[in-house]
Amino acid sequence: MDAANGHCGPSAEGPLVDRLARQVRYLRVSLTDRCNYRCTYCMPDRELDYGPRDELLSLEEVEQVCAAFVRRGVRRIRLTGGEPTLRRGLVELVGRLAALRTDDGPVEVVLTTNGDRLAGLAAPLREAGLHGVTVSLDSLQADRFTAITRRGDLGRVLAGIAAARAVGFAAPVKINTVAVRGFNDDELADLARFAWSRGMVPRFIEVMPMAGGELFVPGTLMPAAEIRARIEAAIGSALVPDDGVGVRGSGPASYVRVAEGEHAGARLGTIGAMTENFCASCNRLRLSATGQLHGCLARDDAGDVRRALREGGPAAVDAVVATVLGTKLDGHGFHLDGTGGPRKTMLSIGG
């Protein structure tokens, strides 16, 4: 049943359409809730209870769930974490997922990583069929990078980015930067230039309140409009939307292009969950490493796919999916004052 209005939820068969007629074509899959970094906006500064490893979906279960989603219209699968490169069997899993077929051809399998292990994995992942990679990069200054990641090595990440570029993924390499006023806001244009000069796409993300307020962010929210204005001023060129608003990508980012100058035509994305709400066009579901299916990053409610799969098989999973779609709301609960977010950490759901 639709908890909001008492109506029956979407069918357990056919396309993945929620109660507001939004079709899900994008599945984000967390492969692990563990990470070798401790980014301040992602993980609380305390030891986390990860639970027994047998609570994680096996890679065979991940493949089975993804195949079911692809049969019902999902066209893109993004592998996340925690840090997905820590999961044993990652390359083999990418190969199996890349072999899935949609009505339009192969499914698009992409990866988000902190880049720490990417130098050694870029080539085998490309050979396995990975379509594209996004690397988190919040600073080009080693001391700042270490401060926000708590244990990251900037040199290793830059080497991973170079390796990803060298193997030639089908899609341009992207870098994700969480923009924080008072911490890295003076580097935004430098990060954009770094990406553009290497044929990559920079994306800047607004800070989101997660983990019930336990996270430490070394600064304050920087709205997407301010991010774009700061970069425009630094590069001496307007950032021009192609359609008057900004081109929406296959995920949450809205893209603009540099109008003129050295980097004319280069793309830049912003993910403005706090100030430029994109919930009306949400086309995503999120599967956690423990098999919890989330309709929204900003809410804690979820359906237990792991239990359904292990106890009832694919038919039981369809019922869980139908329930999650039937209760997917029209907006998130984030507030600009930093309240209203979920108790779950970003680490547990992969962003």
C-alpha positions in Angstrom: 0.0 0.0 0.0 1.0 3.6 -0.6 1.6 4.9 2.9 1.0 8.5 1.9 -2.5 8.1 0.5 -3.7 4.5 1.0 -3.5 3.6 -2.7 -1.9 0.4 -3.9 1.8 0.9 -4.9 3.4 0.2 -8.2 3.2 -3.3 -9.7 5.9 -5.8 -8.9 6.3 -6.4 -12.7 7.2 -4.1 -15.6 9.0 -0.8 -15.5 10.2 0.7 -12.2 7.8 3.6 -11.9 7.1 5.2 -8.5 3.9 6.7 -7.1 4.8 10.1 -8.7 5.3 8.5 -12.2 9.1 8.9 -12.0 10.8 6.0 -13.8 13.9 4.5 -12.2 16.7 3.9 -14.7 19.6 4.3 -12.3 20.7 2.0 -9.5 23.5 2.9 -7.1 25.0 -0.2 -5.4 27.2 0.0 -2.4 29.6 -2.9 -2.4 31.0 -2.3 1.1 30.5 0.0 4.1 34.2 0.0 4.8 36.7 2.6 3.7 40.4 3.2 4.0 39.8 7.0 4.4 37.8 8.8 7.1 36.5 11.9 5.3 35.0 14.3 7.9 31.7 14.9 5.9 31.2 11.2 5.4 32.2 9.4 8.6 31.8 10.3 12.3 35.0 10.5 14.3 34.4 7.3 16.1 34.6 3.6 15.5 31.6 2.3 13.5 29.8 -1.0 14.1 30.1 -2.7 10.7 28.4 -5.9 11.8 29.2 -9.4 10.6 30.5 -9.8 7.1 27.8 -12.3 6.3 25.3 -9.5 6.4 26.9 -8.1 3.3 25.3 -9.1 0.0 27.6 -11.6 -1.8 28.8 -10.6 -5.2 26.6 -13.3 -6.7 23.6 -11.7 -4.9 24.6 -8.3 -6.1 24.7 -9.6 -9.7 21.3 -11.3 -9.2 19.6 -8.1 -7.9 21.2 -5.9 -10.6 20.1 -8.3 -13.3 16.5 -8.1 -12.0 16.7 -4.3 -12.1 18.1 -4.2 -15.6 15.2 -6.4 -16.8 12.8 -3.8 -15.4 14.4 -0.8 -17.1 17.6 0.2 -15.2 20.2 1.5 -17.7 23.0 2.6 -15.4 24.6 0.9 -12.4 27.0 2.9 -10.2 29.2 0.9 -7.9 30.0 2.8 -4.6 30.9 2.1 -1.0 32.3 2.9 1.5 35.3 2.4 -0.9 34.3 -0.1 -3.6 37.9 -0.9 -4.6 38.3 -2.6 -1.2 35.8 -5.3 -2.2 37.5 -8.5 -3.3 36.2 -9.6 -6.7 35.4 -6.1 -7.9 36.9 -6.6 -11.4 35.0 -9.9 -11.9 31.8 -8.3 -10.8 32.2 -5.4 -13.2 32.7 -7.9 -16.0 29.5 -9.7 -15.1 27.4 -6.6 -14.7 28.8 -5.1 -18.0 27.6 -8.3 -19.7 24.0 -7.5 -18.8 21.9 -6.3 -21.7 19.1 -3.9 -22.0 16.7 -3.3 -24.9 19.1 -0.5 -26.0 22.3 -2.5 -25.6 24.8 -3.1 -22.7 24.1 -1.6 -19.3 26.4 1.3 -18.4 28.5 0.3 -15.3 30.3 3.2 -13.6 32.3 3.5 -10.4 32.8 6.2 -7.7 36.1 5.8 -5.8 38.4 7.8 -3.5 41.2 6.9 -6.1 43.6 5.5 -3.6 43.8 2.1 -5.3 42.9 3.2 -8.8 46.4 3.2 -10.2 46.6 -0.6 -10.1 42.9 -1.2 -11.0 42.1 1.2 -13.8 43.4 -1.0 -16.6 41.7 -4.3 -15.4 38.5 -2.4 -14.7 38.5 -0.9 -18.2 39.2 -4.3 -19.7 36.3 -5.8 -17.7 33.9 -3.3 -19.2 33.7 -0.4 -16.8 32.2 2.5 -18.7 33.5 5.4 -16.5 35.0 6.4 -13.2 34.4 9.3 -10.8 37.1 10.2 -8.3 36.6 12.2 -5.1 39.1 15.1 -4.9 38.4 17.8 -2.4 41.8 19.6 -2.5 44.9 19.9 -4.6 46.9 20.9 -1.5 48.4 17.9 0.3 47.9 19.2 3.9 44.2 20.1 3.2 43.6 16.8 1.5 45.0 14.9 4.5 43.0 17.1 6.9 39.6 16.4 5.3 40.3 12.7 4.5 42.0 12.2 7.9 44.4 9.6 6.3 44.4 10.1 2.5 47.4 10.4 0.3 47.0 13.0 -2.4 49.9 11.6 -4.5 48.2 8.1 -4.7 44.9 9.7 -5.8 46.6 11.8 -8.5 48.4 8.7 -9.7 45.0 6.9 -9.9 43.5 9.7 -11.9 46.4 9.7 -14.3 46.0 5.9 -14.7 42.2 6.2 -15.3 42.8 8.8 -18.0 45.5 6.7 -19.6 43.4 3.6 -20.1 40.7 5.6 -22.0 37.3 4.9 -20.4 34.3 5.4 -22.7 33.2 8.3 -20.7 35.4 11.2 -19.5 36.8 10.8 -16.0 35.0 13.0 -13.5 36.2 14.4 -10.2 33.8 15.1 -7.3 34.6 18.0 -4.9 32.5 18.7 -1.8 32.6 22.5 -1.8 33.0 23.9 1.7 33.1 27.7 2.4 36.1 28.4 4.6 38.0 25.3 3.7 38.5 24.7 0.0 36.4 27.5 -1.6 39.6 29.3 -2.7 40.6 26.2 -4.7 37.4 25.7 -6.8 38.7 27.3 -9.9 42.0 25.5 -9.6 40.2 22.2 -9.3 38.1 23.0 -12.4 41.2 24.0 -14.4 43.0 20.8 -13.2 40.1 18.8 -14.6 39.6 20.7 -17.8 43.3 20.7 -18.7 43.2 16.9 -18.6 40.0 16.3 -20.5 38.0 15.6 -17.3 34.7 16.9 -15.9 34.7 18.7 -12.5 31.6 18.4 -10.3 31.0 20.4 -7.2 28.7 19.1 -4.5 26.9 21.0 -1.7 27.5 19.7 1.8 24.5 17.6 3.1 23.6 16.9 6.7 23.9 13.2 7.4 24.4 10.9 10.4 22.1 12.8 12.7 24.5 15.8 13.0 27.5 13.7 14.1 29.7 14.7 11.1 32.3 17.4 11.2 32.6 19.8 8.2 35.5 22.2 8.4 33.4 25.1 7.1 29.9 25.9 5.9 27.5 25.2 3.1 28.4 26.8 -0.2 25.3 27.0 -2.5 25.7 25.8 -6.1 24.9 29.3 -7.5 27.8 30.7 -5.4 30.1 27.9 -6.5 29.4 28.8 -10.2 29.8 32.5 -9.5 33.1 32.0 -7.8 34.5 30.0 -10.7 33.2 32.4 -13.3 35.0 35.3 -11.5 38.2 33.3 -11.3 38.3 32.2 -15.0 36.9 35.4 -16.5 34.1 33.7 -18.4 30.5 33.0 -18.0 29.3 29.4 -17.4 26.5 29.0 -19.9 23.6 26.6 -19.5 22.7 24.9 -22.8 19.0 25.1 -22.1 18.6 28.1 -19.9 18.7 26.1 -16.7 21.6 23.7 -17.0 21.7 20.3 -18.6 20.6 17.6 -16.2 22.9 14.5 -16.5 21.8 10.9 -16.0 22.2 11.5 -12.3 21.7 14.4 -10.0 24.3 16.8 -11.5 23.3 19.9 -13.5 25.9 20.8 -16.2 27.0 24.1 -17.7 29.7 25.0 -20.2 32.5 27.6 -20.2 31.4 30.3 -22.7 34.8 31.6 -23.9 38.5 31.8 -23.3 41.1 29.0 -22.8 38.5 26.5 -21.6 35.6 27.4 -23.9 33.2 24.5 -24.2 34.5 22.7 -21.1 31.8 21.2 -18.9 31.2 21.7 -15.2 28.6 20.1 -13.0 27.0 21.1 -9.7 25.0 18.9 -7.4 22.8 21.3 -5.4 20.8 19.0 -3.2 20.3 21.7 -0.6 19.6 24.8 -2.7 18.7 23.5 -6.1 16.4 20.6 -5.4 16.3 18.0 -8.1 13.8 15.6 -6.4 11.2 16.1 -9.1 13.4 14.3 -11.6 14.8 11.7 -9.3 15.4 8.5 -11.3 17.5 6.6 -8.7 17.2 3.8 -6.1 20.1 2.9 -3.7 21.1 -0.5 -2.6 23.3 -0.6 0.5 26.1 -3.2 1.0 23.8 -5.0 3.5 21.0 -5.2 1.0 18.8 -2.3 2.2 17.0 -0.6 -0.7 16.6 3.1 -0.2 14.3 5.4 -2.2 16.0 8.5 -1.0 19.5 9.5 0.2 18.0 11.8 2.8 15.7 9.4 4.5 16.3 6.3 6.7 13.4 4.1 5.6 14.4 1.2 3.4 13.3 -2.2 2.2 15.2 -5.4 3.1 16.2 -6.9 -0.2 18.8 -9.2 1.5 16.2 -10.9 3.7 13.7 -11.2 0.8 16.3 -12.7 -1.5 17.6 -15.2 1.0 14.3 -16.3 2.3 11.9 -15.9 -0.6 13.9 -15.6 -3.8 13.4 -13.1 -6.7 9.6 -12.9 -6.3 10.0 -11.7 -2.7 12.5 -9.1 -3.9 9.9 -7.8 -6.4 7.5 -7.2 -3.5 10.1 -5.2 -1.6 10.9 -3.1 -4.6 7.2 -2.4 -5.2 6.9 -1.2 -1.6 9.9 1.1 -1.8 8.6 2.6 -5.1 5.1 3.0 -3.6 6.4 5.0 -0.6 9.1 7.1 -2.4 8.3 10.7 -1.5 8.4 13.9 -3.6 11.2 15.6 -1.7 14.0 15.1 0.8 14.2 16.2 4.4 17.3 18.3 4.4 17.2 21.8 5.8 19.5 24.7 5.2 20.3 25.0 8.9 21.9 21.6 8.7 19.0 19.7 10.3 16.5 17.3 8.9 19.0 14.7 7.5 18.9 11.0 8.1 20.7 9.1 10.9 22.6 6.9 8.3 26.0 8.0 7.3 27.1 8.8 3.8 29.5 5.9 4.1 26.7 3.4 4.6 24.8 4.3 1.4 27.5 5.6 -1.0 26.1 9.0 -1.7 
